[in-house]
Amino acid sequence: MRPAAEISLSLPELSSEVATALSRLGLLGAAPDARVSAAPDARTVRYYTTLGLLDRPVIVGRQARYGQRHLLQLLAVKTLQVRALPLAEIQERLYGRSDAELGALIEALGREAAEAPAPEVVATSVREVIIEPGLRLLVEDGYRPDSGVEAKIRAALAALTQEPKRDRGGSA
Amino acid sequence: MTTAIRIPIVEVPADPRRGLGLLEVLGPTGKVALPLAGVAIRARVVDRIAEVEVEQRFKNGFPEALEATYVFPLGGAAAVSSFEMRVAGRTVMGKVEEREEARRDYAEALAAGKRAALLEQERNDVFTLQVGNIPPGEEATVRISYAERLPCFEDGEAELRLPLVVAPRYIGGEPLERAPAGSGTALDTDRVPDASRLSPPRLAPGFDPKVAVSVEVELFRDSPEATFEGLSCSQHATRTSSGPESIRVALARSDEPLDRDFVLRFRLARKGVRTTLLVHRGPEESVAFLSLIPPAREGFLGAARDVVFVVDRSGSMEGIKMVSASRACGLLLRTLAPRDRFAIAAFSDGVEWMGGTPSFSAADEHGQEQGERWLREIQAHGGTELDSALGQALSAFDARKDAAGRAAVVVLLTDGQVGDEAGVLRRLQRELGAARVFCVGIDTAVNAGLLTRLASLGGGTSSFVEPGAALEEALRSISREIGEPLLVALAIEDVDAGLVASSLAPQRLPDLFAGRAAFAAFRVSGPGRVRVKAKWNDGRPFEEIVEGRATPLAAVAQIWARARVADLEDKFRLGESEAKKEILTLALRYSLLTRFTAFVAVDGEVVNLGGVRRQVTQPVAMPAAWVDRLTLQERMSSRGSRGLAIPVKGPFKVYGMAPEMTVAGALSPKFSEMTRGISEPAPAIYAGASVADEGGGEEDLEAALALLVAAMTEARADLGAGRIPPVEPLERARIAVLDALATSSAGQRMPALQRFLRAGLVELIAALRSKTPLHDVVQLFELRAKELEEAKREARGAMGLTSRAEFWEATI
């Protein structure tokens, strides 16, 4: 990890740092439910903040910036999630922890993972088709999108969303 | 549009060691013991005045000294008048000080290694407690005492509400680039500068914090023949026992979660509840408390009404709360008569009117049916822009036709969970006009402090219902009240009690609604009689003489002082700055917690010389019946949408879901890059000033200012040596400060600096460029240097807010 107090990361940068650290610890993708170890998105990060698992970000130029402690906190959450622990249990273990304690926990879990038999990794290439912002299709390599399915899906979606919508108040 | 990505598929062999037991091996990384160990509340109710004692017990389960922070609620009109801390078998009495002084004393005690506690008030019903330097394994207990009058009715019904959790508040506005004012999870914004003091962390669903909870209420009979009827605790299971003088109601379980208000309703049945005047004789002065019950009047019919129903459909209302709000609104709509008219507005981030525009329909059978249909379709989501919704509702009356002789009425149905209460109240004070505002609070942990104040400023009444409860019953009283009061132009005159007229609180005496008691408190020279004068709705005079009755209840004086403070706060909010001094005088004299005062208790023993301490803020439960979409989202969110930036732009939501996502790449604005490059070599002339200790988000502005000051200093040196200085350093610094101001909300509070940058400095640079004679440049420079001094002073004030007493003014 980089020297403390120096780093200032945007959320995507924080996510990718977490992913890198997880894979170095041999924890990336090691969960029974492989979704768990995926890097956290904005909502999840905000939720962790309301739970006090993640400190508030620092605001610089209207952007949220994250530092060393955020990285440790997020890494600790993720290493426990790899153990398939519910969030309540994770909070019960991590709440109010110091940097040193978080570091020790991550290390301990990393050691354990290293001792465990290495998971067999099979890389597969897939293609991502963006239907509309927020909706993506994963297409296996070799599948040709010109079969017209993509257009049919778009048409079906358009038909589905043509309901009357009164309550479009905004977000949240 | 397609992109190719590679996703590694991982196959995991079954791990026989997996399971919960595994984690216990982790040693020092076991479970955390949260600071709050117990909450015990005892209330005594005499003559519909409650004296409440709240005891909070904290335990340090960490290996070093602990500083615990707990954000918690007390009754909305609580007059908090005593605070003590018990540590190591000793009791330390807390004392009221000016808030800044108390905060300083607390910080100094902690730095000196002493145990100390600090109690502050954030809102009418939100408080922050800090207990510091609790040694490992030790406990600290604080005890808070307050008094409150209970709302009550002519049939003897009264309601005691003991709130147990601060619900998430909607925080609007732009996040500020400065160090947060508190330890909560929300970011301070320009509209709610203390959001971080109102937003305690939440417990994840399923996390039992193991807080031992007890609530015990003792209701005293005010005469031997009086009996209690209709005792009901709407949200808790209780045990009741009856004694010769009183009835005791206690929680049936000791492991109740702190996630909803304890609400006890009871009826003191006696033939005809009457107007009473309680007089408490203190050592220096006597205070009287008048509880005024309007006489019954059959067949009272006020003017025809134009009613705007304002229904909260923000995200926090989702689920059974929304259903209850819609139904409650429908029921109230059904109580209108065909001659009345109504409009309905549902609000979240924006306002939506039934029928598309704020126009009134007749409340006949057809209109009522139409309204009910519309109400049934309201769905909850979005923010709680109560301030603007209220503004729109009030202005709907200006646009109506045939308004002559019709009463203008707003009925607000909401949980009241907003952070910018000051803005909402100010809006009402300024724009109320001839309208009356009635509030129906709907929540398990309602913001009663705001809604009660809103209704009293709005000349109406407030009622509270628990979601899912028997709404018809709960709305009975308010449906009678909506509209015009029975008695107006209330005045209280002395007969022989020695009433001090200037001491009347509230200063603007309330109007009286059928069946509901109204209150006033004032100083008197002793027990005696006062004359109550008023006008019936039709203009005929009303008069009653009330005989005082002595009471041992010291709480009467505190309730009076608190009511005075509420009056003064209303004045202060409208810009009468002298009111602050009066609030301070009252608070210090009556030992009262206010926005400008705080309680501090310091123990003498030094227990933590090293000064190392762990700071932990107690996480609190999500209120019951709130749809925790956060959890839902957590379950669904791991689909790994990578590469998304969190756009930090308002309105910021506390419980907000569905963040507007932007594509990664819009990072680091040019400004940060720039100041990073130039701020380092600049001497820290300015950074050494008082703002430096705040640190945090305003560093960029500080750095840019330091650069500017350095450039000016160098220029002065050049001029002193008889040289015309180069303009580049000044120009560069000017741009840097302007850029920093553009991205910092503090810039709005620095008009002198803005002027200097946009006029004075521009002129100076122009003069330097145009080869003006040295003598003239020196003169101009000294003029501008003075301007900069002023700008610096102002900037120092605008930054580093929480260290200044003025900060709290925005929260009133």
Contacts between the chains, C-beta under 8 A, distances in Angstrom:
chain1	res1	chain2	res2	distance
A	10	B	645	5.9
A	10	B	664	7.6
A	10	B	667	4.8
A	10	B	668	7.6
A	11	B	644	7.1
A	11	B	645	5.6
A	11	B	646	4.6
A	12	B	642	7.1
A	12	B	643	5.2
A	12	B	644	6.6
A	12	B	645	5.9
A	12	B	664	4.4
A	15	B	642	6.0
A	15	B	643	7.8
A	16	B	642	7.6
A	29	B	8	6.5
A	29	B	10	3.6
A	29	B	12	7.9
A	30	B	10	7.2
A	30	B	12	6.3
A	31	B	12	7.6
A	32	B	12	6.3
A	32	B	18	7.3
A	34	B	9	7.9
A	34	B	10	5.8
A	34	B	12	7.8
A	35	B	638	4.2
A	35	B	639	6.5
A	35	B	640	6.9
A	36	B	638	5.9
A	38	B	638	5.6
A	38	B	639	7.2
A	38	B	640	3.1
A	38	B	642	7.4
A	39	B	640	6.4
A	39	B	642	5.4
A	40	B	637	7.9
A	41	B	637	5.9
A	41	B	640	7.2
A	41	B	641	4.6
A	41	B	642	7.3
A	41	B	644	5.7
A	42	B	644	5.5
A	42	B	645	7.4
A	42	B	646	4.3
A	42	B	659	5.0
A	42	B	661	6.1
A	43	B	633	5.4
A	43	B	637	5.2
A	43	B	657	6.7
A	43	B	658	7.7
A	43	B	659	5.7
A	44	B	633	7.7
A	44	B	634	6.5
A	44	B	637	4.8
A	44	B	638	7.3
A	45	B	646	6.6
A	46	B	646	7.2
A	46	B	656	7.9
A	46	B	659	6.6
A	47	B	630	4.8
A	47	B	633	6.5
A	47	B	634	5.4
A	47	B	637	7.8
A	49	B	185	5.2
A	50	B	168	7.8
A	50	B	185	5.0
A	50	B	199	7.8
A	50	B	201	6.6
A	50	B	202	5.3
A	50	B	630	6.5
A	50	B	654	7.4
A	50	B	655	7.7
A	51	B	185	8.0
A	51	B	201	6.0
A	51	B	202	5.9
A	51	B	203	7.7
A	51	B	204	5.5
A	51	B	619	7.2
A	52	B	185	6.3
A	52	B	201	3.0
A	52	B	202	7.7
A	52	B	617	6.7
A	52	B	619	5.4
A	56	B	180	6.5
A	56	B	185	6.4
A	56	B	186	7.9
A	56	B	187	6.0
A	56	B	196	7.3
A	57	B	187	7.9
A	57	B	646	7.7
A	57	B	648	7.7
A	58	B	696	6.9
A	58	B	697	6.0
A	59	B	175	4.9
A	59	B	176	7.0
A	59	B	177	5.0
A	59	B	187	6.4
A	59	B	648	5.8
A	59	B	697	5.4
A	60	B	177	6.6
A	60	B	672	6.0
A	60	B	697	6.7
A	60	B	700	7.0
A	61	B	177	7.7
A	61	B	668	7.4
A	61	B	669	4.2
A	61	B	671	5.9
A	61	B	672	5.6
A	61	B	700	7.8
A	61	B	743	4.6
A	62	B	174	7.6
A	62	B	175	7.4
A	62	B	648	5.2
A	62	B	649	6.1
A	62	B	669	7.8
A	62	B	743	6.6
A	63	B	645	7.5
A	63	B	648	5.8
A	63	B	667	6.5
A	63	B	668	7.3
A	63	B	669	7.4
A	64	B	646	4.9
A	64	B	648	4.9
A	80	B	23	7.7
A	83	B	18	7.2
A	83	B	22	6.7
A	83	B	23	6.5
A	84	B	18	7.2
A	85	B	20	7.5
A	85	B	23	7.2
A	86	B	204	7.7
A	86	B	206	6.2
A	87	B	204	4.3
A	87	B	205	7.6
A	87	B	206	7.8
A	87	B	631	7.8
A	87	B	634	6.4
A	88	B	203	7.5
A	88	B	204	4.3
A	88	B	205	6.4
A	88	B	206	3.7
A	88	B	207	3.8
A	89	B	20	7.8
A	89	B	207	7.9
A	90	B	204	7.5
A	91	B	203	7.0
A	91	B	204	4.6
A	91	B	207	5.5
A	91	B	619	7.4
A	92	B	31	4.9
A	92	B	32	6.3
A	92	B	207	5.8
A	93	B	23	7.3
A	93	B	29	6.5
A	93	B	30	7.1
A	93	B	31	5.8
A	93	B	32	6.6
A	94	B	32	7.4
A	95	B	32	4.9
A	95	B	34	7.0
A	95	B	201	7.9
A	95	B	616	7.6
A	95	B	619	6.5
A	96	B	32	5.5
A	96	B	34	7.8
A	96	B	62	7.6
A	96	B	614	6.8
A	96	B	616	4.1
A	97	B	32	7.0
A	98	B	614	7.0
A	101	B	28	6.6
A	101	B	29	6.7
A	104	B	28	6.3
A	104	B	29	6.5
A	105	B	26	6.4
A	105	B	29	4.1
A	108	B	26	5.4
A	108	B	27	7.6
A	108	B	29	6.5
A	109	B	26	7.5
A	112	B	22	8.0
A	116	B	15	6.4
A	116	B	17	7.7
A	117	B	13	6.2
A	119	B	10	5.4
A	119	B	11	6.5
A	119	B	12	5.0
A	119	B	13	6.9
A	120	B	10	7.8
A	120	B	11	5.2
A	120	B	13	7.6
A	121	B	8	5.7
A	121	B	9	8.0
A	121	B	10	5.8
A	121	B	11	7.9
A	122	B	8	7.3
A	122	B	9	5.4
A	122	B	10	7.7
A	122	B	11	6.6
A	123	B	6	6.2
A	123	B	8	4.9
A	123	B	9	7.3
A	124	B	6	7.6
A	124	B	7	6.6
A	124	B	8	7.4
A	124	B	9	5.1
A	125	B	4	6.8
A	125	B	6	5.3
A	126	B	4	8.0
A	126	B	5	6.7
A	126	B	6	7.5
A	126	B	7	5.7
A	127	B	2	5.7
A	127	B	3	7.5
A	127	B	4	5.3
A	127	B	5	7.6
A	128	B	2	6.5
A	128	B	3	5.4
A	128	B	4	7.4
A	128	B	5	5.5
A	129	B	1	8.0
A	129	B	2	5.2
A	130	B	1	5.6
A	130	B	2	7.4
A	130	B	3	7.9
A	134	B	661	7.7
A	138	B	7	7.7
A	139	B	2	7.7
A	145	B	2	6.8
A	166	B	352	7.8
A	166	B	377	6.8
A	167	B	313	7.9
A	167	B	377	7.9
A	167	B	378	7.4
A	167	B	379	4.5
A	167	B	381	7.1
A	169	B	313	7.3
A	169	B	348	4.3
A	169	B	349	5.4
A	169	B	350	6.2
A	169	B	352	7.4
A	169	B	381	6.0
A	169	B	382	4.0
A	170	B	348	6.8
A	170	B	349	4.0
A	170	B	350	6.9
A	170	B	381	7.9
A	170	B	382	4.8
A	170	B	383	7.1
A	171	B	349	7.6
A	171	B	381	8.0
A	171	B	382	6.7
A	171	B	383	8.0
A	171	B	653	7.6
A	171	B	656	6.6
A	171	B	657	7.5
A	171	B	658	4.5
A	171	B	659	7.0
A	171	B	660	5.9
A	172	B	314	7.9
A	172	B	315	4.9
A	172	B	348	8.0
A	172	B	349	7.7
A	172	B	381	6.3
A	172	B	382	5.3
A	172	B	383	5.8
A	172	B	653	4.6
A	172	B	655	7.5
A	172	B	656	3.5
A	172	B	657	5.5
A	172	B	658	5.9
